[in-house]
Amino acid sequence: MKGILDGVRILDLSQFLSGPHTTLLLAGMGAEVIRVDNPATGDVLSDAPLFYGADGPSLEKQAESDLGIAFLKRLRAKKSITIDLKQPEGKALFLRLVEKSDVVVDNFSVGVTKRLGIDWPRLKQVNPRLIQCSLTGYGSEGPDSAKRGYDVTTQAMSGLMSITGQPGSPPTKAGSPLGDTISAGFAFAAVLGALYHRERTGVGQFVDVSMVDVLFSLVFDEPMDCYERLGLDFQQGNRVLRFCPFDTYPARDGWLVVCCGTDAMWGGVCRAMDRADLADDPDWGRMGWRVAHSETVDEMVTAWTVERPAADLIQSLTEHGVVASPVHTIDDLLKWPHLRARGMIHNVSHPVLGPMTGLQAAGFPLKFSDSATGYDGPAALTGTHNRDILTGLLGLRDDEIEALSDRGVI
């Protein structure tokens, strides 16, 4: 089976996480992704800690072959060429590649592509069928569009940090860089949508992805503008305001999550606790009352869970129709047969050392009945595919390539 995006060529100008994760997803669906790195500086991830090499993980490079773990994970299944976009010859080479490509992805700050002469007005002249996707902290337009942003600043500016953590705690970022990775998922979907639009119309377009827009669209699904009027804390910890009990609870040997989404499930919790009398109680039996008295409910559930093993609690709750689960650590996840059966845990390959049995990464998360997915090949060292692409795609001779290299253009 071929990938859905087989035959689609992506030029990847992005760095760090949001852009590289977008193009990783596109590569996982079969697209040909070509990284375009600066010949003087290379990529930004291969020399960034944490590192991995023949002796395992390290905070500092132990050998020349040690590479950044982020590089090994995020740049899988991509090709790499080097072009100095600031040189006229380099920009001309890039525009020739644009003529033969379908998508350009970048996460430059607003204004960088214009200064380089590769912004959307220029690229669409070169290739009207092209799709250009730009990921920025605040979008390509708007009063704050020129602000630079990192994952943590977009979590802060979108309001996510203000609602994360336990009531009364300082603003807290999510444990994973959700601003970057969720925005990458939105950009991935946007590129697919633009490709579908092009199939119908023959016309490419510019796709503007703002990390703050993305996070705000998710955060504001909750009616946070009503919290203060209802006397509610913005930080709810692991609770969900509409349901109770719905939280993490201590077991004798760990933690579990109990999710009681209906009054019928509450009845299951009561039977599991041998408190069937509370299932239809005029107060305890109503979700609204339990939500209003969540501390009292949680104290009772905690008194039951803390004395019992997590596995026994989960089994009992499940048998009574309640949704419950353990709280997995990374060790639990790597041992979980379900993830392995789903193809979600892969050994990472090193471009020089080969498969690294001690380093693992996530597989492609979308499965199709009639299309192949997955990451075929390790991350490529900077410039690995210069000759293949410049000769095979652009028709340059070996002597022309050597001359471009001598002048620092590639």
C-alpha positions in Angstrom: 0.0 0.0 0.0 1.1 3.5 -0.7 0.7 6.5 1.6 -2.1 8.9 1.1 0.3 11.7 0.3 2.6 9.7 -1.9 3.8 12.0 -4.7 3.3 15.2 -2.6 6.5 17.1 -2.1 7.0 19.3 1.0 9.8 21.9 1.4 10.4 22.2 5.1 11.9 25.5 6.3 10.9 25.0 9.9 12.9 24.6 13.1 12.5 23.4 16.7 9.1 21.7 17.2 5.9 23.1 15.8 7.0 23.1 12.2 9.1 19.9 12.3 6.2 18.0 14.0 3.9 19.2 11.3 6.1 17.9 8.6 6.8 14.7 10.6 3.0 14.0 10.4 3.0 14.8 6.7 5.9 12.4 6.2 4.1 9.7 8.2 1.3 9.9 5.7 3.6 9.4 2.8 4.7 12.8 1.7 8.3 13.5 0.5 9.6 16.0 3.0 12.8 17.9 2.1 14.4 19.9 4.9 16.1 23.1 3.8 18.9 24.0 6.2 21.4 26.8 6.3 24.8 25.4 5.0 26.7 27.6 7.6 24.7 26.6 10.7 22.9 23.3 9.8 19.8 22.3 11.7 19.2 23.5 15.2 18.4 20.1 16.8 21.3 17.8 16.1 23.6 19.7 18.5 21.0 20.5 21.2 20.7 18.4 24.4 19.6 15.8 25.4 21.9 13.7 23.3 22.0 10.0 22.3 24.8 7.9 20.9 26.6 4.6 21.2 26.9 5.1 25.0 23.2 6.0 25.5 21.7 9.3 26.6 23.8 12.2 27.9 23.4 15.9 28.8 26.6 16.7 26.9 28.1 15.1 23.8 30.3 12.2 24.6 31.4 11.5 21.0 31.1 13.1 17.6 28.4 10.7 16.6 26.1 11.8 19.5 23.1 13.6 18.2 20.2 15.5 19.8 17.3 13.2 20.7 14.9 15.8 19.3 16.7 15.6 16.0 16.5 11.8 15.9 12.8 11.8 16.7 11.4 14.8 14.9 13.4 14.6 11.7 12.6 10.9 10.9 11.7 10.0 7.3 12.8 13.4 5.9 15.5 14.3 3.4 18.0 17.2 3.9 19.5 19.7 1.6 21.4 22.9 2.4 20.7 26.3 0.7 21.7 29.8 1.9 18.5 31.7 1.2 20.2 35.0 1.9 22.3 34.6 -1.2 20.7 35.4 -4.6 21.9 32.1 -6.1 20.5 30.3 -3.1 17.1 32.0 -3.3 17.0 31.2 -7.1 17.7 27.5 -6.3 14.9 27.5 -3.7 12.4 29.0 -6.1 13.3 26.4 -8.7 12.4 23.8 -6.0 9.2 25.7 -5.3 8.2 25.2 -8.9 8.4 21.4 -8.4 6.8 21.2 -5.0 3.4 21.2 -3.5 3.8 22.7 0.0 6.2 25.0 1.9 6.1 24.9 5.7 7.9 27.5 7.8 7.7 28.7 11.4 9.8 31.8 11.0 8.9 35.0 12.9 6.5 37.3 10.9 8.5 39.3 8.4 11.4 36.8 7.8 10.1 35.3 4.6 9.4 38.8 3.2 12.9 39.9 4.0 14.2 36.7 2.3 12.0 37.3 -0.7 10.2 34.0 -0.3 6.9 35.2 1.2 3.5 34.2 -0.2 3.1 36.9 -2.8 6.4 35.8 -4.4 5.9 32.1 -4.1 2.5 32.1 -5.6 3.9 33.9 -8.6 6.4 31.0 -9.0 3.8 28.2 -8.4 0.1 29.2 -8.3 -0.7 25.6 -7.1 1.6 25.9 -4.1 0.4 25.8 -0.5 2.4 27.7 2.0 1.8 27.0 5.7 3.3 29.4 8.2 3.1 28.7 12.0 3.7 31.6 14.2 3.0 32.4 17.8 0.3 35.0 17.1 -0.5 34.7 13.4 0.6 36.6 10.3 -1.8 39.5 10.9 -3.1 41.4 13.9 -1.7 43.9 16.4 0.6 41.4 18.1 1.6 39.4 15.1 5.3 40.6 15.2 5.7 39.2 18.8 8.1 36.3 19.0 6.7 33.3 20.8 7.7 30.0 22.3 5.5 27.2 23.5 5.4 28.4 27.0 4.6 32.0 26.0 1.7 30.9 23.9 0.4 28.7 26.8 0.6 31.9 28.9 -1.0 34.2 26.4 -3.8 31.8 25.4 -4.9 31.5 29.0 -3.9 27.8 29.3 -1.4 28.4 32.1 -4.0 30.4 34.2 -6.3 27.3 34.4 -3.6 24.6 34.8 -2.8 23.3 38.3 -4.5 23.0 41.6 -6.6 25.9 43.0 -4.3 28.6 44.4 -1.1 27.4 42.8 1.1 29.6 40.5 0.4 29.6 36.8 1.5 26.2 35.4 2.4 25.1 31.9 1.3 21.7 30.7 3.8 18.9 31.2 4.2 18.5 27.5 4.8 21.4 25.0 1.1 21.4 23.9 1.4 24.9 22.2 3.8 23.5 19.7 2.4 20.0 19.2 -1.3 20.8 19.1 -0.6 23.7 16.7 1.4 21.2 14.5 -1.7 18.9 14.5 -3.9 21.9 13.4 -1.3 22.8 10.7 -1.2 19.2 9.5 -5.0 19.3 9.1 -4.9 22.7 7.4 -2.4 21.5 4.8 -4.5 18.4 4.1 -7.5 20.8 3.7 -5.6 23.0 1.3 -4.5 20.1 -0.7 -8.1 18.9 -1.0 -9.2 22.4 -2.0 -6.4 22.4 -4.7 -7.7 19.1 -6.1 -11.1 20.7 -6.6 -10.0 24.1 -7.8 -6.4 23.8 -9.1 -5.4 26.7 -6.9 -3.0 26.8 -4.0 -3.2 29.2 -1.0 -1.6 30.6 2.1 -2.3 28.9 5.4 -1.9 31.0 8.6 -1.6 29.1 11.8 -1.4 31.0 15.1 -0.4 29.0 18.2 -2.4 31.3 20.4 -5.5 31.0 18.2 -5.2 27.2 18.4 -4.8 27.0 22.1 -7.5 29.6 22.8 -10.0 27.7 20.6 -9.5 24.7 22.8 -9.3 26.5 26.2 -12.4 28.6 25.5 -14.6 25.5 24.9 -15.0 25.8 28.7 -17.2 28.7 29.7 -14.4 30.4 31.6 -16.1 33.8 31.3 -18.8 32.5 33.6 -16.5 31.0 36.3 -16.2 34.2 38.4 -19.9 34.8 38.4 -20.4 31.3 39.7 -17.8 31.6 42.3 -15.6 28.9 40.7 -11.8 28.7 40.7 -10.2 28.9 37.3 -7.7 26.2 38.3 -9.6 23.0 38.8 -6.7 20.6 39.1 -7.7 17.2 37.6 -11.5 17.8 38.1 -14.0 18.4 35.3 -16.5 21.0 36.5 -19.6 19.3 35.0 -19.1 15.9 36.6 -18.5 14.4 40.1 -16.7 12.3 41.1 -14.3 13.0 38.2 -10.7 13.2 39.5 -7.5 11.4 40.3 -7.6 9.4 43.5 -4.9 7.7 45.6 -4.8 3.9 45.7 -2.7 1.8 48.1 0.0 1.4 45.4 -0.4 4.3 43.1 -3.1 6.6 41.5 -6.2 6.0 39.4 -8.7 8.2 37.6 -12.4 7.8 38.2 -14.7 9.3 35.6 -18.4 9.5 36.6 -20.1 11.1 33.7 -23.7 10.3 34.5 -26.0 9.6 37.5 -26.1 6.0 36.3 -22.3 5.8 36.6 -22.6 7.2 40.1 -24.8 4.3 40.9 -22.0 2.0 39.8 -19.5 3.9 42.0 -21.9 3.5 45.0 -22.2 -0.3 44.4 -18.5 -0.7 44.0 -18.1 1.1 47.4 -20.9 -0.9 49.0 -22.9 2.3 49.4 -25.9 1.5 47.2 -28.0 3.7 49.6 -26.4 6.8 48.0 -27.2 5.9 44.4 -30.7 7.3 44.5 -30.3 9.6 47.5 -32.3 12.9 46.9 -29.0 14.8 47.2 -26.1 12.4 46.5 -27.9 10.9 43.5 -28.0 14.2 41.6 -25.0 15.3 39.5 -25.7 19.0 40.3 -25.5 18.4 44.0 -22.4 16.3 43.8 -20.6 19.0 41.6 -21.6 21.7 44.2 -20.3 19.4 47.0 -17.3 17.9 45.2 -15.0 18.1 48.2 -17.3 16.1 50.3 -17.8 13.5 47.5 -14.0 13.3 46.9 -13.3 12.8 50.5 -15.6 9.8 50.6 -14.2 8.3 47.4 -10.7 8.8 48.6 -11.3 7.1 51.9 -12.4 4.0 49.8 -9.6 4.1 47.2 -6.6 4.7 49.5 -7.0 1.4 51.2 -7.1 -0.8 48.1 -4.8 -1.7 45.2 -5.3 0.3 42.0 -5.9 -2.8 39.8 -8.6 -4.1 42.1 -10.4 -0.7 42.2 -10.3 -0.3 38.4 -11.6 -3.9 37.9 -14.5 -3.3 40.4 -15.4 0.1 38.9 -15.3 -1.2 35.3 -17.5 -4.2 36.2 -20.0 -1.7 37.6 -20.0 0.4 34.4 -17.7 3.2 35.6 -14.9 4.6 33.4 -11.6 4.3 35.4 -7.9 3.9 34.6 -4.5 3.8 36.1 -2.2 6.9 35.8 0.6 5.6 33.6 4.2 6.6 34.0 6.6 6.5 31.0 7.8 3.1 32.2 4.2 1.8 32.3 3.6 3.1 28.7 6.7 1.5 27.3 5.6 -1.9 28.8 1.9 -1.5 27.8 1.1 -4.3 25.3 -1.7 -2.2 23.8 0.6 0.5 22.5 3.0 -2.0 21.1 0.1 -3.8 19.3 -1.0 -0.5 17.9 2.5 0.1 16.5 3.0 3.2 18.6 6.4 2.4 20.1 9.3 2.3 17.7 13.1 2.0 18.1 14.8 5.1 16.8 17.5 4.7 14.1 20.7 6.8 14.1 21.9 8.0 10.7 25.4 6.7 11.4 25.0 4.1 14.1 21.8 2.4 12.9 19.0 1.2 15.2 19.3 2.4 18.8 17.5 -0.2 20.9 17.6 2.0 24.0 15.9 5.0 22.4 12.2 4.9 21.4 9.8 7.2 19.8 6.1 7.3 19.0 4.8 5.7 15.8 2.3 7.5 13.4 -0.9 7.9 15.4 -3.5 7.6 12.5 -4.4 4.2 11.0 -6.1 3.6 7.6 -7.5 0.4 6.2 -6.2 0.9 2.7 -3.2 3.3 3.0 0.2 2.8 4.5 1.5 5.1 7.3 4.7 5.4 9.2 8.2 6.9 9.3 10.4 5.3 6.8 14.1 6.0 7.6 16.1 7.9 10.2 16.7 11.6 10.5 19.2 12.7 7.8 22.3 14.6 8.6 22.3 18.1 7.2 22.9 18.2 3.5 22.7 14.4 3.0 20.5 14.7 -0.1 22.1 17.7 -1.8 23.5 15.9 -4.8 20.5 13.6 -5.2 18.0 16.4 -5.2 20.0 19.0 -7.1 20.9 16.6 -9.9 17.7 14.5 -10.0 15.1 17.2 -9.4 16.8 20.4 -10.8 19.2 18.8 -13.3 22.4 20.4 -12.0 25.7 19.0 -13.1 28.3 17.8 -10.6 30.7 20.7 -11.4 27.8 23.2 -10.8 27.1 21.6 -7.4 30.8 21.8 -6.5 30.9 25.4 -7.5 27.8 26.2 -5.4 29.3 24.4 -2.4 32.6 26.3 -2.8 30.7 29.7 -2.7 28.7 28.6 0.4 25.4 28.7 -1.5 24.7 25.1 -0.5 
